[in-house]
């Protein structure tokens, strides 16, 4: 395989991998991939209260996250 063809194939594979990773992480709409969105607080896998796009900290646990309504 010629060096120029090898570089072109490597660039195509690398670009495809970046595109697939971007879709998996951010989702096709740009906001709903592996991260997910939940406007209702929940305990994540390690027991930390989380809401929205992964915000943690001072969360009003029993209520619905109101930021969407503003």
PDB file of N, CA, C, O and CB in Angstrom:
ATOM      1  N   UNK A   1       0.861  -1.164   0.000  1.00  0.00           N
ATOM      2  CA  UNK A   1       0.000   0.000   0.000  1.00  0.00           C
ATOM      3  C   UNK A   1       0.911   1.232   0.000  1.00  0.00           C
ATOM      4  O   UNK A   1       1.868   1.316   0.770  1.00  0.00           O
ATOM      5  CB  UNK A   1      -0.982  -0.005   1.236  1.00  0.00           C
ATOM      6  N   UNK A   2       0.594   2.173  -0.872  1.00  0.00           N
ATOM      7  CA  UNK A   2       1.425   3.374  -0.965  1.00  0.00           C
ATOM      8  C   UNK A   2       1.232   4.252   0.276  1.00  0.00           C
ATOM      9  O   UNK A   2       0.174   4.218   0.904  1.00  0.00           O
ATOM     10  CB  UNK A   2       1.086   4.173  -2.248  1.00  0.00           C
ATOM     11  N   UNK A   3       2.247   5.031   0.623  1.00  0.00           N
ATOM     12  CA  UNK A   3       2.142   5.888   1.813  1.00  0.00           C
ATOM     13  C   UNK A   3       0.996   6.902   1.734  1.00  0.00           C
ATOM     14  O   UNK A   3       0.361   7.189   2.749  1.00  0.00           O
ATOM     15  CB  UNK A   3       3.445   6.626   2.021  1.00  0.00           C
ATOM     16  N   UNK A   4       0.724   7.442   0.558  1.00  0.00           N
ATOM     17  CA  UNK A   4      -0.363   8.423   0.448  1.00  0.00           C
ATOM     18  C   UNK A   4      -1.723   7.755   0.657  1.00  0.00           C
ATOM     19  O   UNK A   4      -2.605   8.334   1.291  1.00  0.00           O
ATOM     20  CB  UNK A   4      -0.321   9.124  -0.929  1.00  0.00           C
ATOM     21  N   UNK A   5      -1.898   6.546   0.129  1.00  0.00           N
ATOM     22  CA  UNK A   5      -3.152   5.822   0.335  1.00  0.00           C
ATOM     23  C   UNK A   5      -3.300   5.435   1.805  1.00  0.00           C
ATOM     24  O   UNK A   5      -4.395   5.509   2.363  1.00  0.00           O
ATOM     25  CB  UNK A   5      -3.211   4.563  -0.563  1.00  0.00           C
ATOM     26  N   UNK A   6      -2.206   5.025   2.425  1.00  0.00           N
ATOM     27  CA  UNK A   6      -2.233   4.666   3.837  1.00  0.00           C
ATOM     28  C   UNK A   6      -2.654   5.865   4.697  1.00  0.00           C
ATOM     29  O   UNK A   6      -3.440   5.714   5.633  1.00  0.00           O
ATOM     30  CB  UNK A   6      -0.853   4.147   4.282  1.00  0.00           C
ATOM     31  N   UNK A   7      -2.129   7.056   4.377  1.00  0.00           N
ATOM     32  CA  UNK A   7      -2.502   8.266   5.119  1.00  0.00           C
ATOM     33  C   UNK A   7      -3.976   8.600   4.915  1.00  0.00           C
ATOM     34  O   UNK A   7      -4.656   9.003   5.858  1.00  0.00           O
ATOM     35  CB  UNK A   7      -1.630   9.454   4.684  1.00  0.00           C
ATOM     36  N   UNK A   8      -4.473   8.436   3.689  1.00  0.00           N
ATOM     37  CA  UNK A   8      -5.881   8.735   3.404  1.00  0.00           C
ATOM     38  C   UNK A   8      -6.804   7.781   4.158  1.00  0.00           C
ATOM     39  O   UNK A   8      -7.820   8.204   4.710  1.00  0.00           O
ATOM     40  CB  UNK A   8      -6.154   8.649   1.892  1.00  0.00           C
ATOM     41  N   UNK A   9      -6.456   6.502   4.182  1.00  0.00           N
ATOM     42  CA  UNK A   9      -7.270   5.516   4.898  1.00  0.00           C
ATOM     43  C   UNK A   9      -7.240   5.797   6.403  1.00  0.00           C
ATOM     44  O   UNK A   9      -8.273   5.717   7.067  1.00  0.00           O
ATOM     45  CB  UNK A   9      -6.767   4.077   4.607  1.00  0.00           C
ATOM     46  N   UNK A  10      -6.078   6.121   6.935  1.00  0.00           N
ATOM     47  CA  UNK A  10      -5.965   6.428   8.365  1.00  0.00           C
ATOM     48  C   UNK A  10      -6.780   7.665   8.720  1.00  0.00           C
ATOM     49  O   UNK A  10      -7.419   7.702   9.772  1.00  0.00           O
ATOM     50  CB  UNK A  10      -4.494   6.636   8.758  1.00  0.00           C
ATOM     51  N   UNK A  11      -6.767   8.679   7.857  1.00  0.00           N
ATOM     52  CA  UNK A  11      -7.546   9.896   8.108  1.00  0.00           C
ATOM     53  C   UNK A  11      -9.039   9.601   8.075  1.00  0.00           C
ATOM     54  O   UNK A  11      -9.792  10.125   8.896  1.00  0.00           O
ATOM     55  CB  UNK A  11      -7.201  10.979   7.076  1.00  0.00           C
ATOM     56  N   UNK A  12      -9.476   8.769   7.134  1.00  0.00           N
ATOM     57  CA  UNK A  12     -10.896   8.417   7.043  1.00  0.00           C
ATOM     58  C   UNK A  12     -11.343   7.625   8.271  1.00  0.00           C
ATOM     59  O   UNK A  12     -12.420   7.873   8.814  1.00  0.00           O
ATOM     60  CB  UNK A  12     -11.168   7.605   5.764  1.00  0.00           C
ATOM     61  N   UNK A  13     -10.529   6.689   8.699  1.00  0.00           N
ATOM     62  CA  UNK A  13     -10.869   5.896   9.886  1.00  0.00           C
ATOM     63  C   UNK A  13     -10.894   6.786  11.128  1.00  0.00           C
ATOM     64  O   UNK A  13     -11.800   6.670  11.953  1.00  0.00           O
ATOM     65  CB  UNK A  13      -9.859   4.737  10.077  1.00  0.00           C
ATOM     66  N   UNK A  14      -9.915   7.664  11.264  1.00  0.00           N
ATOM     67  CA  UNK A  14      -9.871   8.571  12.413  1.00  0.00           C
ATOM     68  C   UNK A  14     -11.057   9.519  12.436  1.00  0.00           C
ATOM     69  O   UNK A  14     -11.644   9.753  13.492  1.00  0.00           O
ATOM     70  CB  UNK A  14      -8.583   9.367  12.402  1.00  0.00           C
ATOM     71  N   UNK A  15     -11.416  10.068  11.277  1.00  0.00           N
ATOM     72  CA  UNK A  15     -12.572  10.965  11.199  1.00  0.00           C
ATOM     73  C   UNK A  15     -13.867  10.250  11.534  1.00  0.00           C
ATOM     74  O   UNK A  15     -14.728  10.802  12.219  1.00  0.00           O
ATOM     75  CB  UNK A  15     -12.671  11.576   9.816  1.00  0.00           C
ATOM     76  N   UNK A  16     -14.007   9.029  11.055  1.00  0.00           N
ATOM     77  CA  UNK A  16     -15.203   8.247  11.364  1.00  0.00           C
ATOM     78  C   UNK A  16     -15.304   7.923  12.844  1.00  0.00           C
ATOM     79  O   UNK A  16     -16.390   7.959  13.421  1.00  0.00           O
ATOM     80  CB  UNK A  16     -15.212   6.964  10.559  1.00  0.00           C
ATOM     81  N   UNK A  17     -14.171   7.607  13.457  1.00  0.00           N
ATOM     82  CA  UNK A  17     -14.174   7.303  14.891  1.00  0.00           C
ATOM     83  C   UNK A  17     -14.564   8.529  15.710  1.00  0.00           C
ATOM     84  O   UNK A  17     -15.306   8.414  16.686  1.00  0.00           O
ATOM     85  CB  UNK A  17     -12.794   6.792  15.334  1.00  0.00           C
ATOM     86  N   UNK A  18     -14.070   9.695  15.318  1.00  0.00           N
ATOM     87  CA  UNK A  18     -14.426  10.928  16.029  1.00  0.00           C
ATOM     88  C   UNK A  18     -15.910  11.226  15.862  1.00  0.00           C
ATOM     89  O   UNK A  18     -16.572  11.628  16.819  1.00  0.00           O
ATOM     90  CB  UNK A  18     -13.582  12.117  15.519  1.00  0.00           C
ATOM     91  N   UNK A  19     -16.438  11.033  14.657  1.00  0.00           N
ATOM     92  CA  UNK A  19     -17.864  11.286  14.414  1.00  0.00           C
ATOM     93  C   UNK A  19     -18.738  10.348  15.243  1.00  0.00           C
ATOM     94  O   UNK A  19     -19.721  10.787  15.839  1.00  0.00           O
ATOM     95  CB  UNK A  19     -18.191  11.125  12.918  1.00  0.00           C
ATOM     96  N   UNK A  20     -18.396   9.080  15.287  1.00  0.00           N
ATOM     97  CA  UNK A  20     -19.178   8.108  16.060  1.00  0.00           C
ATOM     98  C   UNK A  20     -19.102   8.432  17.552  1.00  0.00           C
ATOM     99  O   UNK A  20     -20.115   8.375  18.249  1.00  0.00           O
ATOM    100  CB  UNK A  20     -18.673   6.667  15.797  1.00  0.00           C
ATOM    101  N   UNK A  21     -17.918   8.769  18.044  1.00  0.00           N
ATOM    102  CA  UNK A  21     -17.776   9.114  19.461  1.00  0.00           C
ATOM    103  C   UNK A  21     -18.588  10.357  19.804  1.00  0.00           C
ATOM    104  O   UNK A  21     -19.196  10.423  20.872  1.00  0.00           O
ATOM    105  CB  UNK A  21     -16.299   9.336  19.814  1.00  0.00           C
ATOM    106  N   UNK A  22     -18.603  11.342  18.912  1.00  0.00           N
ATOM    107  CA  UNK A  22     -19.372  12.565  19.164  1.00  0.00           C
ATOM    108  C   UNK A  22     -20.856  12.274  19.276  1.00  0.00           C
ATOM    109  O   UNK A  22     -21.530  12.813  20.154  1.00  0.00           O
ATOM    110  CB  UNK A  22     -19.129  13.585  18.060  1.00  0.00           C
ATOM    111  N   UNK A  23     -21.371  11.430  18.397  1.00  0.00           N
ATOM    112  CA  UNK A  23     -22.796  11.091  18.440  1.00  0.00           C
ATOM    113  C   UNK A  23     -23.124  10.304  19.703  1.00  0.00           C
ATOM    114  O   UNK A  23     -24.168  10.529  20.314  1.00  0.00           O
ATOM    115  CB  UNK A  23     -23.198  10.282  17.193  1.00  0.00           C
ATOM    116  N   UNK A  24     -22.250   9.390  20.100  1.00  0.00           N
ATOM    117  CA  UNK A  24     -22.502   8.607  21.309  1.00  0.00           C
ATOM    118  C   UNK A  24     -22.485   9.474  22.560  1.00  0.00           C
ATOM    119  O   UNK A  24     -23.285   9.266  23.471  1.00  0.00           O
ATOM    120  CB  UNK A  24     -21.475   7.498  21.439  1.00  0.00           C
ATOM    121  N   UNK A  25     -21.584  10.435  22.609  1.00  0.00           N
ATOM    122  CA  UNK A  25     -21.456  11.259  23.806  1.00  0.00           C
ATOM    123  C   UNK A  25     -22.545  12.316  23.880  1.00  0.00           C
ATOM    124  O   UNK A  25     -23.152  12.500  24.935  1.00  0.00           O
ATOM    125  CB  UNK A  25     -20.093  11.921  23.843  1.00  0.00           C
ATOM    126  N   UNK A  26     -22.805  13.016  22.775  1.00  0.00           N
ATOM    127  CA  UNK A  26     -23.768  14.118  22.815  1.00  0.00           C
ATOM    128  C   UNK A  26     -25.129  13.745  22.282  1.00  0.00           C
ATOM    129  O   UNK A  26     -26.088  14.483  22.510  1.00  0.00           O
ATOM    130  CB  UNK A  26     -23.245  15.275  22.043  1.00  0.00           C
ATOM    131  N   UNK A  27     -25.258  12.643  21.589  1.00  0.00           N
ATOM    132  CA  UNK A  27     -26.533  12.252  21.000  1.00  0.00           C
ATOM    133  C   UNK A  27     -26.762  12.963  19.681  1.00  0.00           C
ATOM    134  O   UNK A  27     -26.123  13.980  19.409  1.00  0.00           O
ATOM    135  CB  UNK A  27     -27.679  12.548  21.960  1.00  0.00           C
ATOM    136  N   UNK A  28     -27.653  12.452  18.865  1.00  0.00           N
ATOM    137  CA  UNK A  28     -27.889  13.053  17.552  1.00  0.00           C
ATOM    138  C   UNK A  28     -28.440  14.471  17.639  1.00  0.00           C
ATOM    139  O   UNK A  28     -28.201  15.275  16.738  1.00  0.00           O
ATOM    140  CB  UNK A  28     -28.841  12.194  16.761  1.00  0.00           C
ATOM    141  N   UNK A  29     -29.165  14.793  18.694  1.00  0.00           N
ATOM    142  CA  UNK A  29     -29.703  16.138  18.859  1.00  0.00           C
ATOM    143  C   UNK A  29     -28.744  17.071  19.569  1.00  0.00           C
ATOM    144  O   UNK A  29     -29.041  18.256  19.722  1.00  0.00           O
ATOM    145  CB  UNK A  29     -30.994  16.083  19.614  1.00  0.00           C
ATOM    146  N   UNK A  30     -27.616  16.574  19.999  1.00  0.00           N
ATOM    147  CA  UNK A  30     -26.629  17.399  20.668  1.00  0.00           C
ATOM    148  C   UNK A  30     -26.802  17.503  22.169  1.00  0.00           C
ATOM    149  O   UNK A  30     -26.010  18.177  22.829  1.00  0.00           O
ATOM    150  CB  UNK A  30     -26.657  18.743  20.092  1.00  0.00           C
ATOM    151  N   UNK A  31     -27.817  16.854  22.731  1.00  0.00           N
ATOM    152  CA  UNK A  31     -28.036  17.002  24.168  1.00  0.00           C
ATOM    153  C   UNK A  31     -28.575  15.753  24.839  1.00  0.00           C
ATOM    154  O   UNK A  31     -29.059  15.837  25.968  1.00  0.00           O
ATOM    155  CB  UNK A  31     -28.974  18.127  24.416  1.00  0.00           C
ATOM    156  N   UNK A  32     -28.511  14.611  24.198  1.00  0.00           N
ATOM    157  CA  UNK A  32     -29.142  13.441  24.811  1.00  0.00           C
ATOM    158  C   UNK A  32     -28.385  12.139  24.580  1.00  0.00           C
ATOM    159  O   UNK A  32     -29.010  11.092  24.415  1.00  0.00           O
ATOM    160  CB  UNK A  32     -30.533  13.296  24.288  1.00  0.00           C
ATOM    161  N   UNK A  33     -27.074  12.178  24.565  1.00  0.00           N
ATOM    162  CA  UNK A  33     -26.296  10.973  24.325  1.00  0.00           C
ATOM    163  C   UNK A  33     -26.133  10.134  25.573  1.00  0.00           C
ATOM    164  O   UNK A  33     -27.101   9.902  26.297  1.00  0.00           O
ATOM    165  CB  UNK A  33     -24.949  11.330  23.779  1.00  0.00           C
ATOM    166  N   UNK A  34     -24.939   9.683  25.830  1.00  0.00           N
ATOM    167  CA  UNK A  34     -24.673   8.857  27.001  1.00  0.00           C
ATOM    168  C   UNK A  34     -24.874   9.625  28.301  1.00  0.00           C
ATOM    169  O   UNK A  34     -25.175   9.034  29.337  1.00  0.00           O
ATOM    170  CB  UNK A  34     -23.262   8.311  26.941  1.00  0.00           C
ATOM    171  N   UNK A  35     -24.708  10.935  28.244  1.00  0.00           N
ATOM    172  CA  UNK A  35     -24.878  11.748  29.444  1.00  0.00           C
ATOM    173  C   UNK A  35     -26.320  11.758  29.914  1.00  0.00           C
ATOM    174  O   UNK A  35     -26.575  11.658  31.114  1.00  0.00           O
ATOM    175  CB  UNK A  35     -24.410  13.167  29.190  1.00  0.00           C
ATOM    176  N   UNK A  36     -27.256  11.875  29.011  1.00  0.00           N
ATOM    177  CA  UNK A  36     -28.661  11.860  29.375  1.00  0.00           C
ATOM    178  C   UNK A  36     -29.122  13.152  30.028  1.00  0.00           C
ATOM    179  O   UNK A  36     -28.303  13.966  30.456  1.00  0.00           O
ATOM    180  CB  UNK A  36     -28.929  10.717  30.291  1.00  0.00           C
ATOM    181  N   UNK A  37     -30.427  13.337  30.103  1.00  0.00           N
ATOM    182  CA  UNK A  37     -31.029  14.510  30.725  1.00  0.00           C
ATOM    183  C   UNK A  37     -32.188  14.028  31.573  1.00  0.00           C
ATOM    184  O   UNK A  37     -33.050  13.293  31.092  1.00  0.00           O
ATOM    185  CB  UNK A  37     -31.499  15.558  29.658  1.00  0.00           C
ATOM    186  N   UNK A  38     -32.213  14.436  32.830  1.00  0.00           N
ATOM    187  CA  UNK A  38     -33.321  14.106  33.709  1.00  0.00           C
ATOM    188  C   UNK A  38     -33.640  15.332  34.547  1.00  0.00           C
ATOM    189  O   UNK A  38     -32.805  15.788  35.327  1.00  0.00           O
ATOM    190  CB  UNK A  38     -32.989  12.879  34.607  1.00  0.00           C
ATOM    191  N   UNK A  39     -34.851  15.869  34.388  1.00  0.00           N
ATOM    192  CA  UNK A  39     -35.243  17.056  35.129  1.00  0.00           C
ATOM    193  C   UNK A  39     -35.799  16.709  36.509  1.00  0.00           C
ATOM    194  O   UNK A  39     -36.180  17.598  37.270  1.00  0.00           O
ATOM    195  CB  UNK A  39     -36.268  17.842  34.341  1.00  0.00           C
ATOM    196  N   UNK A  40     -35.844  15.435  36.823  1.00  0.00           N
ATOM    197  CA  UNK A  40     -36.248  14.977  38.146  1.00  0.00           C
ATOM    198  C   UNK A  40     -34.998  14.445  38.845  1.00  0.00           C
ATOM    199  O   UNK A  40     -34.327  13.570  38.297  1.00  0.00           O
ATOM    200  CB  UNK A  40     -37.378  13.875  38.061  1.00  0.00           C
ATOM    201  N   UNK A  41     -34.664  14.944  40.033  1.00  0.00           N
ATOM    202  CA  UNK A  41     -33.456  14.484  40.727  1.00  0.00           C
ATOM    203  C   UNK A  41     -33.471  12.972  40.960  1.00  0.00           C
ATOM    204  O   UNK A  41     -34.510  12.381  41.253  1.00  0.00           O
ATOM    205  CB  UNK A  41     -33.310  15.209  42.064  1.00  0.00           C
ATOM    206  N   UNK A  42     -32.292  12.366  40.822  1.00  0.00           N
ATOM    207  CA  UNK A  42     -32.145  10.926  41.035  1.00  0.00           C
ATOM    208  C   UNK A  42     -30.776  10.665  41.642  1.00  0.00           C
ATOM    209  O   UNK A  42     -29.869  11.489  41.517  1.00  0.00           O
ATOM    210  CB  UNK A  42     -32.325  10.130  39.701  1.00  0.00           C
ATOM    211  N   UNK A  43     -30.626   9.523  42.298  1.00  0.00           N
ATOM    212  CA  UNK A  43     -29.319   9.127  42.817  1.00  0.00           C
ATOM    213  C   UNK A  43     -28.580   8.386  41.713  1.00  0.00           C
ATOM    214  O   UNK A  43     -29.094   7.419  41.151  1.00  0.00           O
ATOM    215  CB  UNK A  43     -29.455   8.237  44.103  1.00  0.00           C
ATOM    216  N   UNK A  44     -27.362   8.848  41.402  1.00  0.00           N
ATOM    217  CA  UNK A  44     -26.592   8.179  40.366  1.00  0.00           C
ATOM    218  C   UNK A  44     -25.972   6.893  40.899  1.00  0.00           C
ATOM    219  O   UNK A  44     -26.271   6.468  42.016  1.00  0.00           O
ATOM    220  CB  UNK A  44     -25.505   9.107  39.824  1.00  0.00           C
ATOM    221  N   UNK A  45     -25.126   6.288  40.112  1.00  0.00           N
ATOM    222  CA  UNK A  45     -24.603   4.960  40.427  1.00  0.00           C
ATOM    223  C   UNK A  45     -23.780   4.929  41.720  1.00  0.00           C
ATOM    224  O   UNK A  45     -23.667   3.878  42.350  1.00  0.00           O
ATOM    225  CB  UNK A  45     -23.756   4.465  39.280  1.00  0.00           C
ATOM    226  N   UNK A  46     -23.204   6.072  42.123  1.00  0.00           N
ATOM    227  CA  UNK A  46     -22.421   6.102  43.365  1.00  0.00           C
ATOM    228  C   UNK A  46     -23.176   6.740  44.521  1.00  0.00           C
ATOM    229  O   UNK A  46     -22.601   6.963  45.587  1.00  0.00           O
ATOM    230  CB  UNK A  46     -21.125   6.847  43.140  1.00  0.00           C
ATOM    231  N   UNK A  47     -24.473   7.041  44.322  1.00  0.00           N
ATOM    232  CA  UNK A  47     -25.305   7.546  45.402  1.00  0.00           C
ATOM    233  C   UNK A  47     -25.345   9.055  45.551  1.00  0.00           C
ATOM    234  O   UNK A  47     -25.809   9.560  46.573  1.00  0.00           O
ATOM    235  CB  UNK A  47     -24.849   6.971  46.655  1.00  0.00           C
ATOM    236  N   UNK A  48     -24.865   9.792  44.543  1.00  0.00           N
ATOM    237  CA  UNK A  48     -24.877  11.255  44.583  1.00  0.00           C
ATOM    238  C   UNK A  48     -26.135  11.755  43.883  1.00  0.00           C
ATOM    239  O   UNK A  48     -26.458  11.296  42.788  1.00  0.00           O
ATOM    240  CB  UNK A  48     -23.595  11.850  43.914  1.00  0.00           C
ATOM    241  N   UNK A  49     -26.857  12.705  44.517  1.00  0.00           N
ATOM    242  CA  UNK A  49     -28.050  13.258  43.890  1.00  0.00           C
ATOM    243  C   UNK A  49     -27.644  14.071  42.669  1.00  0.00           C
ATOM    244  O   UNK A  49     -26.754  14.918  42.744  1.00  0.00           O
ATOM    245  CB  UNK A  49     -28.851  14.130  44.890  1.00  0.00           C
ATOM    246  N   UNK A  50     -28.299  13.809  41.549  1.00  0.00           N
ATOM    247  CA  UNK A  50     -27.957  14.402  40.264  1.00  0.00           C
ATOM    248  C   UNK A  50     -29.225  14.865  39.575  1.00  0.00           C
ATOM    249  O   UNK A  50     -30.295  14.297  39.792  1.00  0.00           O
ATOM    250  CB  UNK A  50     -27.185  13.401  39.376  1.00  0.00           C
ATOM    251  N   UNK A  51     -29.112  15.904  38.736  1.00  0.00           N
ATOM    252  CA  UNK A  51     -30.264  16.415  38.003  1.00  0.00           C
ATOM    253  C   UNK A  51     -29.788  17.044  36.695  1.00  0.00           C
ATOM    254  O   UNK A  51     -28.629  17.445  36.581  1.00  0.00           O
ATOM    255  CB  UNK A  51     -31.054  17.447  38.858  1.00  0.00           C
ATOM    256  N   UNK A  52     -30.670  17.129  35.722  1.00  0.00           N
ATOM    257  CA  UNK A  52     -30.441  17.770  34.433  1.00  0.00           C
ATOM    258  C   UNK A  52     -29.327  17.050  33.666  1.00  0.00           C
ATOM    259  O   UNK A  52     -29.437  15.847  33.428  1.00  0.00           O
ATOM    260  CB  UNK A  52     -30.085  19.257  34.627  1.00  0.00           C
ATOM    261  N   UNK A  53     -28.272  17.744  33.278  1.00  0.00           N
ATOM    262  CA  UNK A  53     -27.171  17.159  32.515  1.00  0.00           C
ATOM    263  C   UNK A  53     -26.054  16.668  33.421  1.00  0.00           C
ATOM    264  O   UNK A  53     -24.899  16.633  32.997  1.00  0.00           O
ATOM    265  CB  UNK A  53     -26.622  18.170  31.526  1.00  0.00           C
ATOM    266  N   UNK A  54     -26.358  16.291  34.644  1.00  0.00           N
ATOM    267  CA  UNK A  54     -25.345  15.787  35.557  1.00  0.00           C
ATOM    268  C   UNK A  54     -24.935  16.769  36.628  1.00  0.00           C
ATOM    269  O   UNK A  54     -23.879  16.607  37.239  1.00  0.00           O
ATOM    270  CB  UNK A  54     -24.155  15.384  34.795  1.00  0.00           C
ATOM    271  N   UNK A  55     -25.750  17.791  36.872  1.00  0.00           N
ATOM    272  CA  UNK A  55     -25.445  18.748  37.930  1.00  0.00           C
ATOM    273  C   UNK A  55     -25.618  18.067  39.289  1.00  0.00           C
ATOM    274  O   UNK A  55     -26.591  17.348  39.514  1.00  0.00           O
ATOM    275  CB  UNK A  55     -26.357  20.008  37.821  1.00  0.00           C
ATOM    276  N   UNK A  56     -24.672  18.300  40.180  1.00  0.00           N
ATOM    277  CA  UNK A  56     -24.728  17.741  41.525  1.00  0.00           C
ATOM    278  C   UNK A  56     -24.571  18.873  42.527  1.00  0.00           C
ATOM    279  O   UNK A  56     -24.227  19.992  42.149  1.00  0.00           O
ATOM    280  CB  UNK A  56     -23.630  16.656  41.734  1.00  0.00           C
ATOM    281  N   UNK A  57     -24.813  18.600  43.766  1.00  0.00           N
ATOM    282  CA  UNK A  57     -24.612  19.610  44.800  1.00  0.00           C
ATOM    283  C   UNK A  57     -25.903  19.972  45.488  1.00  0.00           C
ATOM    284  O   UNK A  57     -26.634  19.090  45.938  1.00  0.00           O
ATOM    285  CB  UNK A  57     -23.986  20.846  44.213  1.00  0.00           C
ATOM    286  N   UNK A  58     -26.199  21.255  45.578  1.00  0.00           N
ATOM    287  CA  UNK A  58     -27.361  21.764  46.296  1.00  0.00           C
ATOM    288  C   UNK A  58     -28.622  21.530  45.463  1.00  0.00           C
ATOM    289  O   UNK A  58     -29.071  22.423  44.744  1.00  0.00           O
ATOM    290  CB  UNK A  58     -27.190  23.272  46.621  1.00  0.00           C
ATOM    291  N   UNK A  59     -29.183  20.341  45.563  1.00  0.00           N
ATOM    292  CA  UNK A  59     -30.358  19.960  44.780  1.00  0.00           C
ATOM    293  C   UNK A  59     -31.519  19.728  45.732  1.00  0.00           C
ATOM    294  O   UNK A  59     -31.380  19.044  46.747  1.00  0.00           O
ATOM    295  CB  UNK A  59     -30.080  18.687  43.919  1.00  0.00           C
ATOM    296  N   UNK A  60     -32.653  20.299  45.396  1.00  0.00           N
ATOM    297  CA  UNK A  60     -33.864  20.061  46.168  1.00  0.00           C
ATOM    298  C   UNK A  60     -34.391  18.693  45.758  1.00  0.00           C
ATOM    299  O   UNK A  60     -35.060  18.564  44.733  1.00  0.00           O
ATOM    300  CB  UNK A  60     -34.939  21.193  45.936  1.00  0.00           C
ATOM    301  N   UNK A  61     -34.096  17.683  46.547  1.00  0.00           N
ATOM    302  CA  UNK A  61     -34.331  16.292  46.173  1.00  0.00           C
ATOM    303  C   UNK A  61     -35.783  15.958  45.834  1.00  0.00           C
ATOM    304  O   UNK A  61     -36.005  15.346  44.789  1.00  0.00           O
ATOM    305  CB  UNK A  61     -33.880  15.411  47.275  1.00  0.00           C
ATOM    306  N   UNK A  62     -36.784  16.312  46.636  1.00  0.00           N
ATOM    307  CA  UNK A  62     -38.131  15.851  46.309  1.00  0.00           C
ATOM    308  C   UNK A  62     -38.821  16.622  45.190  1.00  0.00           C
ATOM    309  O   UNK A  62     -39.859  16.179  44.700  1.00  0.00           O
ATOM    310  CB  UNK A  62     -38.971  15.918  47.519  1.00  0.00           C
ATOM    311  N   UNK A  63     -38.276  17.762  44.770  1.00  0.00           N
ATOM    312  CA  UNK A  63     -38.975  18.568  43.765  1.00  0.00           C
ATOM    313  C   UNK A  63     -38.449  18.312  42.364  1.00  0.00           C
ATOM    314  O   UNK A  63     -37.382  17.726  42.176  1.00  0.00           O
ATOM    315  CB  UNK A  63     -38.849  20.042  44.095  1.00  0.00           C
ATOM    316  N   UNK A  64     -39.212  18.760  41.395  1.00  0.00           N
ATOM    317  CA  UNK A  64     -38.797  18.667  39.991  1.00  0.00           C
ATOM    318  C   UNK A  64     -37.873  19.840  39.709  1.00  0.00           C
ATOM    319  O   UNK A  64     -38.097  20.939  40.218  1.00  0.00           O
ATOM    320  CB  UNK A  64     -40.036  18.668  39.013  1.00  0.00           C
ATOM    321  N   UNK A  65     -36.856  19.629  38.922  1.00  0.00           N
ATOM    322  CA  UNK A  65     -35.911  20.674  38.566  1.00  0.00           C
ATOM    323  C   UNK A  65     -36.641  21.760  37.785  1.00  0.00           C
ATOM    324  O   UNK A  65     -37.191  21.486  36.719  1.00  0.00           O
ATOM    325  CB  UNK A  65     -34.729  20.100  37.744  1.00  0.00           C
ATOM    326  N   UNK A  66     -36.655  22.981  38.296  1.00  0.00           N
ATOM    327  CA  UNK A  66     -37.486  24.045  37.737  1.00  0.00           C
ATOM    328  C   UNK A  66     -36.774  24.905  36.694  1.00  0.00           C
ATOM    329  O   UNK A  66     -37.406  25.787  36.111  1.00  0.00           O
ATOM    330  CB  UNK A  66     -37.975  24.922  38.842  1.00  0.00           C
ATOM    331  N   UNK A  67     -35.509  24.687  36.441  1.00  0.00           N
ATOM    332  CA  UNK A  67     -34.754  25.541  35.529  1.00  0.00           C
ATOM    333  C   UNK A  67     -35.352  25.560  34.127  1.00  0.00           C
ATOM    334  O   UNK A  67     -35.217  26.556  33.417  1.00  0.00           O
ATOM    335  CB  UNK A  67     -33.315  25.081  35.464  1.00  0.00           C
ATOM    336  N   UNK A  68     -35.999  24.493  33.722  1.00  0.00           N
ATOM    337  CA  UNK A  68     -36.580  24.423  32.382  1.00  0.00           C
ATOM    338  C   UNK A  68     -37.752  25.377  32.238  1.00  0.00           C
ATOM    339  O   UNK A  68     -38.058  25.809  31.127  1.00  0.00           O
ATOM    340  CB  UNK A  68     -37.026  23.002  32.068  1.00  0.00           C
ATOM    341  N   UNK A  69     -38.398  25.708  33.310  1.00  0.00           N
ATOM    342  CA  UNK A  69     -39.580  26.548  33.240  1.00  0.00           C
ATOM    343  C   UNK A  69     -39.240  28.029  33.156  1.00  0.00           C
ATOM    344  O   UNK A  69     -40.110  28.837  32.833  1.00  0.00           O
ATOM    345  CB  UNK A  69     -40.455  26.297  34.434  1.00  0.00           C
ATOM    346  N   UNK A  70     -38.004  28.403  33.436  1.00  0.00           N
ATOM    347  CA  UNK A  70     -37.619  29.815  33.423  1.00  0.00           C
ATOM    348  C   UNK A  70     -37.370  30.331  32.038  1.00  0.00           C
ATOM    349  O   UNK A  70     -37.038  31.504  31.866  1.00  0.00           O
ATOM    350  CB  UNK A  70     -36.397  30.029  34.254  1.00  0.00           C
TER     351      UNK A  70
END
